[in-house]
Amino acid sequence: MTRDRSANHQRALDARQPDLTVLMDAVTKPHNVSAIIRTADAVGIQQVHTTSTGEFVRRNHASLGGAKH
């Protein structure tokens, strides 16, 4: 790995936001849940919570793969 690439990775790790948590309230559409989680991942937020409204929220593991693209 080049120094530039290693430095870029370190900058990304340093930019994480461990003290920030996302709370989704009554978000039940799987695509919206996935989009919120991917966005949180992309900006370095490491915790996402959701409240239940009685509706089943299905996890879509394919769309929760992270913001690696």
N, CA, C and O atoms as CSV, one atom per row, in Angstrom:
chain,resi,resn,atom,element,x,y,z
A,1,MET,N,N,0.855,-1.166,0.000
A,1,MET,CA,C,0.000,0.000,0.000
A,1,MET,C,C,0.906,1.235,0.000
A,1,MET,O,O,1.886,1.302,0.741
A,2,THR,N,N,0.562,2.198,-0.836
A,2,THR,CA,C,1.360,3.427,-0.915
A,2,THR,C,C,1.123,4.299,0.313
A,2,THR,O,O,0.133,4.135,1.026
A,3,ARG,N,N,2.029,5.208,0.543
A,3,ARG,CA,C,1.868,6.134,1.682
A,3,ARG,C,C,0.626,6.996,1.532
A,3,ARG,O,O,-0.094,7.244,2.499
A,4,ASP,N,N,0.379,7.455,0.291
A,4,ASP,CA,C,-0.814,8.289,0.060
A,4,ASP,C,C,-2.096,7.527,0.389
A,4,ASP,O,O,-3.004,8.055,1.031
A,5,ARG,N,N,-2.148,6.290,-0.060
A,5,ARG,CA,C,-3.351,5.494,0.191
A,5,ARG,C,C,-3.498,5.210,1.691
A,5,ARG,O,O,-4.600,5.283,2.236
A,6,SER,N,N,-2.396,4.890,2.342
A,6,SER,CA,C,-2.433,4.650,3.779
A,6,SER,C,C,-2.877,5.904,4.536
A,6,SER,O,O,-3.659,5.817,5.482
A,7,ALA,N,N,-2.381,7.052,4.123
A,7,ALA,CA,C,-2.776,8.319,4.758
A,7,ALA,C,C,-4.260,8.597,4.523
A,7,ALA,O,O,-4.948,9.103,5.410
A,8,ASN,N,N,-4.749,8.268,3.336
A,8,ASN,CA,C,-6.167,8.454,3.029
A,8,ASN,C,C,-7.031,7.572,3.930
A,8,ASN,O,O,-8.058,8.016,4.442
A,9,HIS,N,N,-6.615,6.341,4.115
A,9,HIS,CA,C,-7.356,5.439,5.009
A,9,HIS,C,C,-7.353,5.973,6.436
A,9,HIS,O,O,-8.376,5.931,7.120
A,10,GLN,N,N,-6.214,6.470,6.883
A,10,GLN,CA,C,-6.126,6.993,8.237
A,10,GLN,C,C,-7.012,8.219,8.411
A,10,GLN,O,O,-7.633,8.386,9.461
A,11,ARG,N,N,-7.079,9.088,7.389
A,11,ARG,CA,C,-7.964,10.260,7.458
A,11,ARG,C,C,-9.428,9.827,7.580
A,11,ARG,O,O,-10.198,10.426,8.330
A,12,ALA,N,N,-9.802,8.786,6.839
A,12,ALA,CA,C,-11.178,8.285,6.913
A,12,ALA,C,C,-11.474,7.736,8.309
A,12,ALA,O,O,-12.546,7.978,8.864
A,13,LEU,N,N,-10.528,7.005,8.865
A,13,LEU,CA,C,-10.720,6.474,10.217
A,13,LEU,C,C,-10.800,7.587,11.247
A,13,LEU,O,O,-11.596,7.516,12.183
A,14,ASP,N,N,-9.984,8.610,11.078
A,14,ASP,CA,C,-9.986,9.733,12.018
A,14,ASP,C,C,-11.276,10.557,11.942
A,14,ASP,O,O,-11.634,11.249,12.896
A,15,ALA,N,N,-11.970,10.477,10.797
A,15,ALA,CA,C,-13.188,11.278,10.594
A,15,ALA,C,C,-14.439,10.597,11.143
A,15,ALA,O,O,-15.524,11.177,11.106
A,16,ARG,N,N,-14.300,9.375,11.651
A,16,ARG,CA,C,-15.472,8.692,12.216
A,16,ARG,C,C,-16.061,9.514,13.355
A,16,ARG,O,O,-15.370,10.312,13.989
A,17,GLN,N,N,-17.337,9.305,13.600
A,17,GLN,CA,C,-18.051,10.079,14.615
A,17,GLN,C,C,-18.632,9.134,15.670
A,17,GLN,O,O,-19.832,8.858,15.656
A,18,PRO,N,N,-17.795,8.638,16.578
A,18,PRO,CA,C,-18.290,7.652,17.548
A,18,PRO,C,C,-19.270,8.225,18.568
A,18,PRO,O,O,-19.982,7.466,19.226
A,19,ASP,N,N,-19.318,9.534,18.709
A,19,ASP,CA,C,-20.213,10.139,19.696
A,19,ASP,C,C,-21.556,10.568,19.101
A,19,ASP,O,O,-22.356,11.211,19.781
A,20,LEU,N,N,-21.807,10.218,17.844
A,20,LEU,CA,C,-23.055,10.593,17.181
A,20,LEU,C,C,-23.834,9.328,16.834
A,20,LEU,O,O,-23.277,8.380,16.280
A,21,THR,N,N,-25.129,9.320,17.163
A,21,THR,CA,C,-25.997,8.176,16.901
A,21,THR,C,C,-27.215,8.651,16.127
A,21,THR,O,O,-27.734,9.736,16.389
A,22,VAL,N,N,-27.671,7.856,15.185
A,22,VAL,CA,C,-28.885,8.156,14.423
A,22,VAL,C,C,-30.036,7.383,15.056
A,22,VAL,O,O,-29.903,6.197,15.355
A,23,LEU,N,N,-31.166,8.060,15.260
A,23,LEU,CA,C,-32.381,7.426,15.751
A,23,LEU,C,C,-33.470,7.615,14.700
A,23,LEU,O,O,-33.858,8.740,14.389
A,24,MET,N,N,-33.957,6.504,14.160
A,24,MET,CA,C,-35.043,6.553,13.184
A,24,MET,C,C,-36.350,6.310,13.933
A,24,MET,O,O,-36.473,5.336,14.675
A,25,ASP,N,N,-37.315,7.189,13.739
A,25,ASP,CA,C,-38.607,7.052,14.395
A,25,ASP,C,C,-39.669,6.781,13.342
A,25,ASP,O,O,-39.950,7.633,12.499
A,26,ALA,N,N,-40.251,5.609,13.393
A,26,ALA,CA,C,-41.348,5.203,12.501
A,26,ALA,C,C,-40.934,5.176,11.033
A,26,ALA,O,O,-41.741,5.493,10.159
A,27,VAL,N,N,-39.703,4.807,10.754
A,27,VAL,CA,C,-39.269,4.591,9.375
A,27,VAL,C,C,-39.461,3.112,9.095
A,27,VAL,O,O,-38.740,2.286,9.653
A,28,THR,N,N,-40.418,2.756,8.242
A,28,THR,CA,C,-40.778,1.354,8.048
A,28,THR,C,C,-40.489,0.822,6.653
A,28,THR,O,O,-40.483,-0.392,6.454
A,29,LYS,N,N,-40.253,1.684,5.694
A,29,LYS,CA,C,-39.979,1.202,4.340
A,29,LYS,C,C,-38.532,0.723,4.264
A,29,LYS,O,O,-37.612,1.490,4.549
A,30,PRO,N,N,-38.324,-0.526,3.886
A,30,PRO,CA,C,-36.976,-1.097,3.877
A,30,PRO,C,C,-35.957,-0.287,3.074
A,30,PRO,O,O,-34.799,-0.185,3.480
A,31,HIS,N,N,-36.366,0.285,1.953
A,31,HIS,CA,C,-35.426,1.076,1.152
A,31,HIS,C,C,-34.986,2.337,1.896
A,31,HIS,O,O,-33.827,2.741,1.799
A,32,ASN,N,N,-35.900,2.956,2.633
A,32,ASN,CA,C,-35.547,4.146,3.408
A,32,ASN,C,C,-34.616,3.798,4.561
A,32,ASN,O,O,-33.653,4.517,4.827
A,33,VAL,N,N,-34.907,2.687,5.246
A,33,VAL,CA,C,-34.040,2.235,6.335
A,33,VAL,C,C,-32.634,1.977,5.801
A,33,VAL,O,O,-31.646,2.411,6.393
A,34,SER,N,N,-32.555,1.274,4.688
A,34,SER,CA,C,-31.256,0.967,4.089
A,34,SER,C,C,-30.507,2.226,3.684
A,34,SER,O,O,-29.299,2.326,3.897
A,35,ALA,N,N,-31.212,3.186,3.102
A,35,ALA,CA,C,-30.573,4.435,2.677
A,35,ALA,C,C,-30.026,5.214,3.878
A,35,ALA,O,O,-28.933,5.778,3.813
A,36,ILE,N,N,-30.777,5.240,4.953
A,36,ILE,CA,C,-30.322,5.947,6.154
A,36,ILE,C,C,-29.088,5.266,6.728
A,36,ILE,O,O,-28.134,5.937,7.120
A,37,ILE,N,N,-29.101,3.953,6.779
A,37,ILE,CA,C,-27.956,3.221,7.320
A,37,ILE,C,C,-26.723,3.403,6.440
A,37,ILE,O,O,-25.623,3.608,6.952
A,38,ARG,N,N,-26.895,3.330,5.123
A,38,ARG,CA,C,-25.752,3.529,4.214
A,38,ARG,C,C,-25.190,4.935,4.346
A,38,ARG,O,O,-23.972,5.114,4.337
A,39,THR,N,N,-26.053,5.930,4.468
A,39,THR,CA,C,-25.594,7.308,4.620
A,39,THR,C,C,-24.847,7.489,5.934
A,39,THR,O,O,-23.800,8.135,5.972
A,40,ALA,N,N,-25.379,6.923,7.004
A,40,ALA,CA,C,-24.695,7.005,8.297
A,40,ALA,C,C,-23.316,6.360,8.206
A,40,ALA,O,O,-22.336,6.898,8.723
A,41,ASP,N,N,-23.245,5.223,7.557
A,41,ASP,CA,C,-21.963,4.534,7.387
A,41,ASP,C,C,-20.992,5.391,6.578
A,41,ASP,O,O,-19.808,5.468,6.905
A,42,ALA,N,N,-21.488,6.026,5.533
A,42,ALA,CA,C,-20.620,6.824,4.664
A,42,ALA,C,C,-20.010,8.027,5.367
A,42,ALA,O,O,-18.906,8.450,5.024
A,43,VAL,N,N,-20.716,8.582,6.347
A,43,VAL,CA,C,-20.180,9.759,7.050
A,43,VAL,C,C,-19.552,9.398,8.390
A,43,VAL,O,O,-19.182,10.282,9.163
A,44,GLY,N,N,-19.432,8.100,8.666
A,44,GLY,CA,C,-18.696,7.670,9.843
A,44,GLY,C,C,-19.507,7.493,11.113
A,44,GLY,O,O,-18.941,7.368,12.199
A,45,ILE,N,N,-20.821,7.483,10.989
A,45,ILE,CA,C,-21.669,7.244,12.164
A,45,ILE,C,C,-21.733,5.737,12.380
A,45,ILE,O,O,-22.039,4.979,11.459
A,46,GLN,N,N,-21.442,5.313,13.604
A,46,GLN,CA,C,-21.310,3.885,13.860
A,46,GLN,C,C,-22.501,3.255,14.550
A,46,GLN,O,O,-22.545,2.034,14.697
A,47,GLN,N,N,-23.475,4.055,14.981
A,47,GLN,CA,C,-24.652,3.487,15.631
A,47,GLN,C,C,-25.926,4.055,15.031
A,47,GLN,O,O,-26.066,5.265,14.853
A,48,VAL,N,N,-26.850,3.155,14.724
A,48,VAL,CA,C,-28.163,3.534,14.206
A,48,VAL,C,C,-29.196,2.731,14.982
A,48,VAL,O,O,-29.074,1.514,15.123
A,49,HIS,N,N,-30.213,3.422,15.483
A,49,HIS,CA,C,-31.296,2.768,16.229
A,49,HIS,C,C,-32.618,3.125,15.575
A,49,HIS,O,O,-32.737,4.145,14.896
A,50,THR,N,N,-33.606,2.274,15.790
A,50,THR,CA,C,-34.931,2.546,15.256
A,50,THR,C,C,-35.986,2.226,16.308
A,50,THR,O,O,-35.802,1.332,17.134
A,51,THR,N,N,-37.078,2.954,16.269
A,51,THR,CA,C,-38.212,2.669,17.147
A,51,THR,C,C,-39.197,1.806,16.383
A,51,THR,O,O,-39.205,1.803,15.152
A,52,SER,N,N,-40.006,1.091,17.094
A,52,SER,CA,C,-40.980,0.206,16.474
A,52,SER,C,C,-42.357,0.853,16.512
A,52,SER,O,O,-42.763,1.436,17.517
A,53,THR,N,N,-43.060,0.737,15.403
A,53,THR,CA,C,-44.433,1.243,15.341
A,53,THR,C,C,-45.412,0.086,15.245
A,53,THR,O,O,-46.593,0.283,14.959
A,54,GLY,N,N,-44.920,-1.111,15.483
A,54,GLY,CA,C,-45.779,-2.281,15.354
A,54,GLY,C,C,-45.685,-2.908,13.977
A,54,GLY,O,O,-46.093,-4.054,13.788
A,55,GLU,N,N,-45.149,-2.166,13.009
A,55,GLU,CA,C,-44.966,-2.714,11.678
A,55,GLU,C,C,-43.618,-3.411,11.620
A,55,GLU,O,O,-42.654,-2.967,12.243
A,56,PHE,N,N,-43.554,-4.482,10.886
A,56,PHE,CA,C,-42.326,-5.252,10.782
A,56,PHE,C,C,-41.355,-4.556,9.834
A,56,PHE,O,O,-41.709,-4.238,8.698
A,57,VAL,N,N,-40.147,-4.324,10.295
A,57,VAL,CA,C,-39.104,-3.750,9.441
A,57,VAL,C,C,-38.146,-4.876,9.099
A,57,VAL,O,O,-37.468,-5.420,9.971
A,58,ARG,N,N,-38.099,-5.215,7.829
A,58,ARG,CA,C,-37.239,-6.306,7.375
A,58,ARG,C,C,-35.868,-5.783,7.009
A,58,ARG,O,O,-35.752,-4.789,6.292
A,59,ARG,N,N,-34.849,-6.428,7.484
A,59,ARG,CA,C,-33.493,-6.053,7.101
A,59,ARG,C,C,-33.181,-6.643,5.739
A,59,ARG,O,O,-33.427,-7.820,5.477
A,60,ASN,N,N,-32.643,-5.812,4.898
A,60,ASN,CA,C,-32.219,-6.270,3.580
A,60,ASN,C,C,-30.688,-6.307,3.599
A,60,ASN,O,O,-30.034,-5.283,3.400
A,61,HIS,N,N,-30.133,-7.472,3.835
A,61,HIS,CA,C,-28.690,-7.584,4.010
A,61,HIS,C,C,-27.916,-7.147,2.762
A,61,HIS,O,O,-26.793,-6.658,2.885
A,62,ALA,N,N,-28.480,-7.309,1.590
A,62,ALA,CA,C,-27.769,-6.888,0.381
A,62,ALA,C,C,-27.613,-5.376,0.326
A,62,ALA,O,O,-26.576,-4.883,-0.119
A,63,SER,N,N,-28.616,-4.633,0.767
A,63,SER,CA,C,-28.532,-3.187,0.695
A,63,SER,C,C,-27.884,-2.579,1.933
A,63,SER,O,O,-27.649,-1.371,1.975
A,64,LEU,N,N,-27.589,-3.403,2.947
A,64,LEU,CA,C,-26.929,-2.914,4.137
A,64,LEU,C,C,-25.448,-3.259,4.112
A,64,LEU,O,O,-24.795,-3.304,5.154
A,65,GLY,N,N,-24.933,-3.499,2.940
A,65,GLY,CA,C,-23.552,-3.922,2.816
A,65,GLY,C,C,-22.551,-2.836,3.096
A,65,GLY,O,O,-21.354,-3.120,3.144
A,66,GLY,N,N,-22.974,-1.612,3.281
A,66,GLY,CA,C,-22.060,-0.531,3.579
A,66,GLY,C,C,-21.887,0.407,2.409
A,66,GLY,O,O,-22.409,0.182,1.317
A,67,ALA,N,N,-21.151,1.452,2.660
A,67,ALA,CA,C,-20.938,2.473,1.637
A,67,ALA,C,C,-19.563,2.294,1.030
A,67,ALA,O,O,-18.754,3.221,1.038
A,68,LYS,N,N,-19.297,1.140,0.517
A,68,LYS,CA,C,-17.956,0.864,0.023
A,68,LYS,C,C,-17.756,1.205,-1.441
A,68,LYS,O,O,-16.652,1.016,-1.951
A,69,HIS,N,N,-18.758,1.694,-2.136
A,69,HIS,CA,C,-18.600,2.001,-3.572
A,69,HIS,C,C,-18.268,3.453,-3.774
A,69,HIS,O,O,-18.100,3.896,-4.910
